[in-house]
Amino acid sequence: MHPLNRQTTLEKIAQQSEMDVVIVGGGINGIGLFRELAQQDLKVLLIEQNDYCSGASAAPSRMIHGGLRYLENAEYSLVKESLHERDLLLKNAPHYVQPLATTIPIFSWFDGLFTSTLRFAGLTDHSCNRGALVIKLGLHVYDVFCAKHTKMPRHSFKFSKATHQHWQGLNRDLRCSATYYDAWISHPERLALEMIKESCAQFSKALACNYLALTGVEQQSLQLADKIDNQILTVRTKALVNASGAWIDFTNQKLAKPSRLIGGTKGSHLILDNPLLHSALNGNMMYFENQEGRVCIVFPYFDKVLVGSTDIKVDDPDDIYCTPQERDYIFESLQYIFPNIPLAINDICFTYSGVRPLPSSNAQSNGQISRSHSIHVQEASDSSDFPIYSMIGGKWTTFRAFAEQMCERLSTDIGFEIKSNSRHQAIGGGKNYPNTPEAKQQWIKDYCASFTVCEARAAQLLDRYGTNAYELGEYIKQQGLESLSQSTDSLAGVSTYMTYSQDYSRAEIQFLIDNEQVESLLDIVLRRTNIAISGALHMSLLIELNTVLSQVKNWDSQRAQSELTQTLLHLEKFHTLTNSMLVERSQTINHSLINSYDNDNDNATTDRHACQHAARG
Ligand SMILES: Cc1cc2nc3c(=O)[nH]c(=O)nc-3n(C[C@H](O)[C@H](O)[C@H](O)COP(=O)(O)OP(=O)(O)OC[C@H]3O[C@@H](n4cnc5c(N)ncnc54)[C@H](O)[C@@H]3O)c2cc1C
C-alpha cells in the first residue's frame, strides 16, 4: 500500500482547481464519509485541523453497541441501526472489534416501571433505578432486533448467589444480574486511520491531510491553514461537508453561515491499574446504574480497567480534560457496585475526555438527548456559492450508516452515481483475517516464514495490525532496516526492540512515521499506538521515541526539545500524566532495562540523563 505522505498530498491539493466535495473534520464521521465518497471516484478532500481522530472520536467508551438504554427513549430505529452496524463491524473489522459479555447488576425486581413508562412516553426527563422487569423487557427487544443476523448468544439472568460466585466484590445488596452481548473496539484511532490509508491508496482522486484547518472563505475559495509549515492553501468545491463534531457551529461561523446546531456534553474516562478490580470483572463489562440512576461502564482494557463516564454540558469543545470532580464522581460510581475493592488515585494511569457532538436540545437531562444522527443543509446562496451539509451527532458504532446516508444525499444533490458502498467491505487489517484458532496459527507460521520472526512476535503484530502486519514486514525488508536472513528474530530480537520498550521495535516506529502521516510525538503515543492509554508510557521511552521521530524528520536538537516539552505539557494537562509519574514509571517499570544499558549504550545513557533533566524541569 502507498504511504500516506503529507507533503505529496499538500502538493496535490495546491494543484486542484475545484474539488467535488471537501470534508472538514477528520473524526470518525468525516473519515467514514471520505471512505464512502472515495469509492464513487469523486475528487474528495478530507481536512483535519489536528491529527485524525483526536476529538470525540478518540474519547469513546470504546463500546460498539446497540444502545440498550436508548430503548427507554423509544429510539427503536437507532437501536436497530446500531445493532446492524455493530454486527457489520464485528465481521469487517475483526482485528479491532470483538464481542464483549456485558452484565447489568440489578438491585430490585420492579423499580423503574413507572418512571421508564413516563420516559418512554416522553413525559419525564428523570433517571431512575431500573429493576429486573424493566431490564428483562429491554433485553427481550434487543434479542428480537438481533435475531436475524447476530451469532451472539441471547441474554440470560443469574440470581444473587450465582452472580456473587461469578463476580466477587460486587455490592451484596443486588438481587440478580442480567448478561447480554455487545462489542468493544480496542484501537479506534487505528481503525479510522486504516480507512484513510486504504481510500488514498486505492483512489487517486481522494486526498486527506491532517494539521490542515479551515480558517475561512474568500470569494467562494476555502482558506486552509497548514499548521506544520505555516502556509495558506486555497481550494474551491462543489459542496462542503461540515463533519467537525462539537466544532460544527464554529466551522459554520468561519464559513460566514452562522448556526446553532450543537449542544455538546463532555464525557471523561479513567484507565485504572487495579488488578483486584480487573479480576473481579472476570472478563465482562459491567453496565451499571450509579447512585443517581445514570448508566456507567467498567470493563477490562487489556491488563488495565476502563471506567466512565461523565455527561456535562459544555460550550467550548477546546480545553477539555478530566477534572478532579469528575474523577471523584467516577470513583464514587464505581464504589457503588464494587464497595469493597479499594481504589486509589495512584491507580489512575491515564485519563481522557471528549465532547459528544449532540444536537442542541432543551432536555432537562443530558441522558435524554438523542444519540441519533442527522444532516442539516444550508443551501448555496447563488450559483458561485456551495451548499454546506453539517453531520450532527451519531456514534462511533453507526459511522458507516451515517456516511452512507450522507453519500446518498450528496449523490442526489450534486449528481453522481453511487457505484459501490462499504457495507460488506473488510477494513484494513481485517481483510482475510484468520478467524479461527487454527487459521490464526497458520497465519502466524506463514508470517514467521516470510519475515523470520518468532511466533510470539508474529502473534503480537497480528493483534496490533491485523493482516496489515505484512505491510510492516515488507517495509522493513525493502528499507533493509534489519537483516532478515538471520535465524534470530529480526523484527523482535534484542538488538531490534527499542532500548526502553519490550513491545515495539525501532523499525516499527519508523514504519508508522514514514507511512501514517505522523507529525508529532503525540500522534505516536496517543493514536498510532496504544502506548499511552495502556499505561506503558514512561519518560525514557518517550525520550527515545522523540529521538527516533527527530531523526526521521531531520529535526535539530532545539526542535526536538520543543517537541518533548510540548508533549509533556499536553500529557499532563489532558491525560493526567505528570512528569514525575512518567519518571517514576521509568524507574520502576524499566529499572532492569535501564541498568543493563547503563554501561554499554551511549544513547541509553544520554536518554537517561535527558530523562532526569526533564524530571527536574
Ligand atoms: C465520552 C464519550 C463517550 C462515547 N462513547 C461511545 C461509545 O462507547 N460508542 C459509540 O459508538 N460512540 C461513543 N461516543 C460517540 C462518538 O465517539 C462520537 O459521536 C463520534 O466520535 C463523533 O465523531 P465526529 O467525527 O462527528 O466528531 P469528532 O471526532 O470530534 O471530529 C471532529 C473533528 O473536526 C475537527 N475540526 C474542527 N474544526 C475544524 C476546522 N476548522 N478545520 C479542520 N478540522 C476541524 C476537530 O479537530 C475534530 O477532530 C462517545 C463520545 C464521547 C465524547
The ligand as an SDF file (V2000), in Angstrom:
LIG
                    3D

 53 58  0  0  0  0  0  0  0  0999 V2000
  -17.3070   10.4900   26.3300 C   0  0  0  0  0  0  0  0  0  0  0  0
  -17.7960    9.8530   25.0760 C   0  0  0  0  0  0  0  0  0  0  0  0
  -18.1180    8.5090   25.0590 C   0  0  0  0  0  0  0  0  0  0  0  0
  -18.5800    7.9280   23.8870 C   0  0  0  0  0  0  0  0  0  0  0  0
  -18.7650    6.5680   23.8520 N   0  0  0  0  0  0  0  0  0  0  0  0
  -19.1380    5.9700   22.7010 C   0  0  0  0  0  0  0  0  0  0  0  0
  -19.1970    4.5590   22.6190 C   0  0  0  0  0  0  0  0  0  0  0  0
  -18.8450    3.8520   23.5520 O   0  0  0  0  0  0  0  0  0  0  0  0
  -19.6400    4.0190   21.4650 N   0  0  0  0  0  0  0  0  0  0  0  0
  -20.0110    4.7700   20.3970 C   0  0  0  0  0  0  0  0  0  0  0  0
  -20.4490    4.1990   19.4010 O   0  0  0  0  0  0  0  0  0  0  0  0
  -19.9060    6.1160   20.4220 N   0  0  0  0  0  0  0  0  0  0  0  0
  -19.4720    6.7290   21.5420 C   0  0  0  0  0  0  0  0  0  0  0  0
  -19.3250    8.0820   21.6010 N   0  0  0  0  0  0  0  0  0  0  0  0
  -19.7480    8.8970   20.4630 C   0  0  0  0  0  0  0  0  0  0  0  0
  -18.7020    9.0400   19.3750 C   0  0  0  0  0  0  0  0  0  0  0  0
  -17.4010    8.9830   19.8840 O   0  0  0  0  0  0  0  0  0  0  0  0
  -18.9070   10.3770   18.6750 C   0  0  0  0  0  0  0  0  0  0  0  0
  -20.2310   10.5530   18.3400 O   0  0  0  0  0  0  0  0  0  0  0  0
  -18.1040   10.4470   17.3850 C   0  0  0  0  0  0  0  0  0  0  0  0
  -16.7600   10.1990   17.6730 O   0  0  0  0  0  0  0  0  0  0  0  0
  -18.2670   11.8130   16.7480 C   0  0  0  0  0  0  0  0  0  0  0  0
  -17.4040   11.8770   15.6490 O   0  0  0  0  0  0  0  0  0  0  0  0
  -17.2510   13.1950   14.8040 P   0  0  0  0  0  0  0  0  0  0  0  0
  -16.4000   12.8190   13.6530 O   0  0  0  0  0  0  0  0  0  0  0  0
  -18.5820   13.7740   14.4940 O   0  0  0  0  0  0  0  0  0  0  0  0
  -16.5450   14.2460   15.7820 O   0  0  0  0  0  0  0  0  0  0  0  0
  -15.0070   14.3860   16.2120 P   0  0  0  0  0  0  0  0  0  0  0  0
  -14.3540   13.0960   16.4230 O   0  0  0  0  0  0  0  0  0  0  0  0
  -14.9600   15.3490   17.3360 O   0  0  0  0  0  0  0  0  0  0  0  0
  -14.3210   15.0150   14.9150 O   0  0  0  0  0  0  0  0  0  0  0  0
  -14.4760   16.3480   14.5310 C   0  0  0  0  0  0  0  0  0  0  0  0
  -13.1250   16.8230   14.0400 C   0  0  0  0  0  0  0  0  0  0  0  0
  -13.2650   18.0760   13.3880 O   0  0  0  0  0  0  0  0  0  0  0  0
  -12.0520   18.7610   13.5380 C   0  0  0  0  0  0  0  0  0  0  0  0
  -12.2300   20.1790   13.2210 N   0  0  0  0  0  0  0  0  0  0  0  0
  -12.9430   21.0850   13.9220 C   0  0  0  0  0  0  0  0  0  0  0  0
  -12.8720   22.2880   13.3300 N   0  0  0  0  0  0  0  0  0  0  0  0
  -12.0980   22.1490   12.2310 C   0  0  0  0  0  0  0  0  0  0  0  0
  -11.6220   23.0380   11.2070 C   0  0  0  0  0  0  0  0  0  0  0  0
  -11.9370   24.3420   11.2330 N   0  0  0  0  0  0  0  0  0  0  0  0
  -10.8210   22.5590   10.2210 N   0  0  0  0  0  0  0  0  0  0  0  0
  -10.4810   21.2210   10.1950 C   0  0  0  0  0  0  0  0  0  0  0  0
  -10.8880   20.3470   11.1450 N   0  0  0  0  0  0  0  0  0  0  0  0
  -11.6900   20.7980   12.1400 C   0  0  0  0  0  0  0  0  0  0  0  0
  -11.7180   18.5080   15.0050 C   0  0  0  0  0  0  0  0  0  0  0  0
  -10.3550   18.7330   15.2650 O   0  0  0  0  0  0  0  0  0  0  0  0
  -12.1480   17.0610   15.1870 C   0  0  0  0  0  0  0  0  0  0  0  0
  -11.0590   16.1700   15.0550 O   0  0  0  0  0  0  0  0  0  0  0  0
  -18.7950    8.7010   22.7360 C   0  0  0  0  0  0  0  0  0  0  0  0
  -18.4560   10.0610   22.7420 C   0  0  0  0  0  0  0  0  0  0  0  0
  -17.9170   10.6190   23.8900 C   0  0  0  0  0  0  0  0  0  0  0  0
  -17.4720   12.0490   23.8690 C   0  0  0  0  0  0  0  0  0  0  0  0
  1  2  1  0
  2  3  1  0
  2 52  2  0
  3  4  2  0
  4  5  1  0
  4 50  1  0
  5  6  2  0
  6  7  1  0
  6 13  1  0
  7  8  2  0
  7  9  1  0
  9 10  1  0
 10 11  2  0
 10 12  1  0
 12 13  2  0
 13 14  1  0
 14 15  1  0
 14 50  1  0
 15 16  1  0
 16 17  1  0
 16 18  1  0
 18 19  1  0
 18 20  1  0
 20 21  1  0
 20 22  1  0
 22 23  1  0
 23 24  1  0
 24 25  2  0
 24 26  1  0
 24 27  1  0
 27 28  1  0
 28 29  2  0
 28 30  1  0
 28 31  1  0
 31 32  1  0
 32 33  1  0
 33 34  1  0
 33 48  1  0
 34 35  1  0
 35 36  1  0
 35 46  1  0
 36 37  1  0
 36 45  1  0
 37 38  2  0
 38 39  1  0
 39 40  1  0
 39 45  2  0
 40 41  1  0
 40 42  2  0
 42 43  1  0
 43 44  2  0
 44 45  1  0
 46 47  1  0
 46 48  1  0
 48 49  1  0
 50 51  2  0
 51 52  1  0
 52 53  1  0
M  END
$$$$
